[in-house]
Amino acid sequence: MEYLSTQPYKGVRDFYPKEMAVQRYIFDGWAKTAERFGYECFGASIFEPSALYKAKGQENEEMVNEQTYTFTDRGDREVTLRPELTPSVARMVAGKRHDLHFPIRWYSIPNLYRYERPQRGRLREFWQLNADVFGDNTIACDIDMLVYVANIFKDFGATLETFVIRVNDRGFVNSVFDSLNLTDEQKRAMFLLLDKKNKITAEAFDAEAAEIIGASFILPTPPADSRLAQTVQALHNLGLTNVIIDPAIVRGFNYYTGLVFEIYDTNPENSRALGGGGRYDNLTEMFGGEPITGIGFGMGDVSMVNFLTTHNLLPEALNSAATLAILPLQEATATEVIALANTFRTTGITTIVDATDRKLGKKLGNAGDDGVKFALILGSDEIASGVYALKHLASGEQTSGTAEELIKKILS
């Protein structure tokens, strides 16, 4: 008989309780910061019509064809497991444009899917914080978005020295290409080249650029009086001195129209982008009606785990173990055991019951290894007297008292 593999599908993860505790810690942190900045939580289906991703140009159509899980359903409809959330939220906003009070600030933490080679910081299934503002095209909105991004890291305990936010203006780059009279195909090729500029040598970049446009190319920086320069100066004035202009930041999707940014770990051992986004003022046009200005970003859970691990920012005591384990002896009835457990549970103390016939020493050892703090052994004497022995599993310290007294002890 050939047995099935216990390994998960390539590029995805199983989350055992310890890994799940880390993920919950990150998600809770993301949500707390988002809501402090006034963002409301929303959700969307993992299924979208493939046309939603193909509608914004050749780069997006190639992404659907090469990097997504796309299939034809039983109704002969082409469906894609969402590789990103921005088109979905744009669809939702466009669909309710007459009911919403702009500007709106929404966030979500969806799981996303991309069929690509798994590597450090990149898997085929991942979770991502997405945050967007619609209906506000002011420079103040750009600035506040980047302040929010920086505070995500600061709220996890990071200092400004541990990460850098690289910014650029995709609209400015487009205007440079227009001044060179580049064709749409040349622009597309140059954007793809710029997107990988920091990953190749200067010589390789110059050679490929010359091949694309037929001449040497010097990448300019937006002028000092530009909106981008003013944005960066304002952020420096607010104390975010780790925001810098990088002309090579253009982002991979062609729906960006203005500010674009990416966040990087300053530790060379974790050099991948931690997240990124930008302004997309025309994305809702594909749904008809007047375009609704937008700005947003995404930040993946895999890269966030790597960042927090690299900088020792994950709490050591992070686990989902119960606080109290009640270990009944054979003479205790199930009703008596559960009744006592519920007494502790109603006060907010997470409590488990191990009524199996394993040896008591084994039960105590397992509870301690799993991170349980206290154990209570329940026999006929304890039931009769209403006085119980509570053992602190890490120190071995033992205390006796009524349920009410032990509750105070545990909660103190």
Buried (B, 14 or more C-beta within 10 A) or exposed (E): EEEEEEEEEEBEBEEEEEEEBBBEBBBEBBBEBBEEBEBEEBEBEBEBEBEBBBBBBEBBBEBBEEBBBBEEEEEEEEBBBBBBBBBBBBBBBBEEBEEBEEBBBBBBBBBBBBEBEEEEBBBBBBBBBBBBBBBBBEEEBBBBBBBBBBBBBBEBBBEBEBBBBBBBBBBBBBEBBEEBEBEEEBBBBBBBBBBEBBEEEEEEBEEBBEEBBEEEBEBEBBEEEBBBBBBBEBBEEBEBEBBEBBBBBBBEBBBBBBBBBBBBBBEEEBEBBBBBBBBBBBBBBBBEEEBBBBBBBBBBBBBBBBBBEBBEBBEEEEBBBBBBBBBBBEEBEEEBBBEBBEBBBEEEBEBBBBBEEEEEEEBBEEBBEBBBBBBBBBBEEBBEEEEBBBBBBEEEEEBEBEBEBBBEEBEE
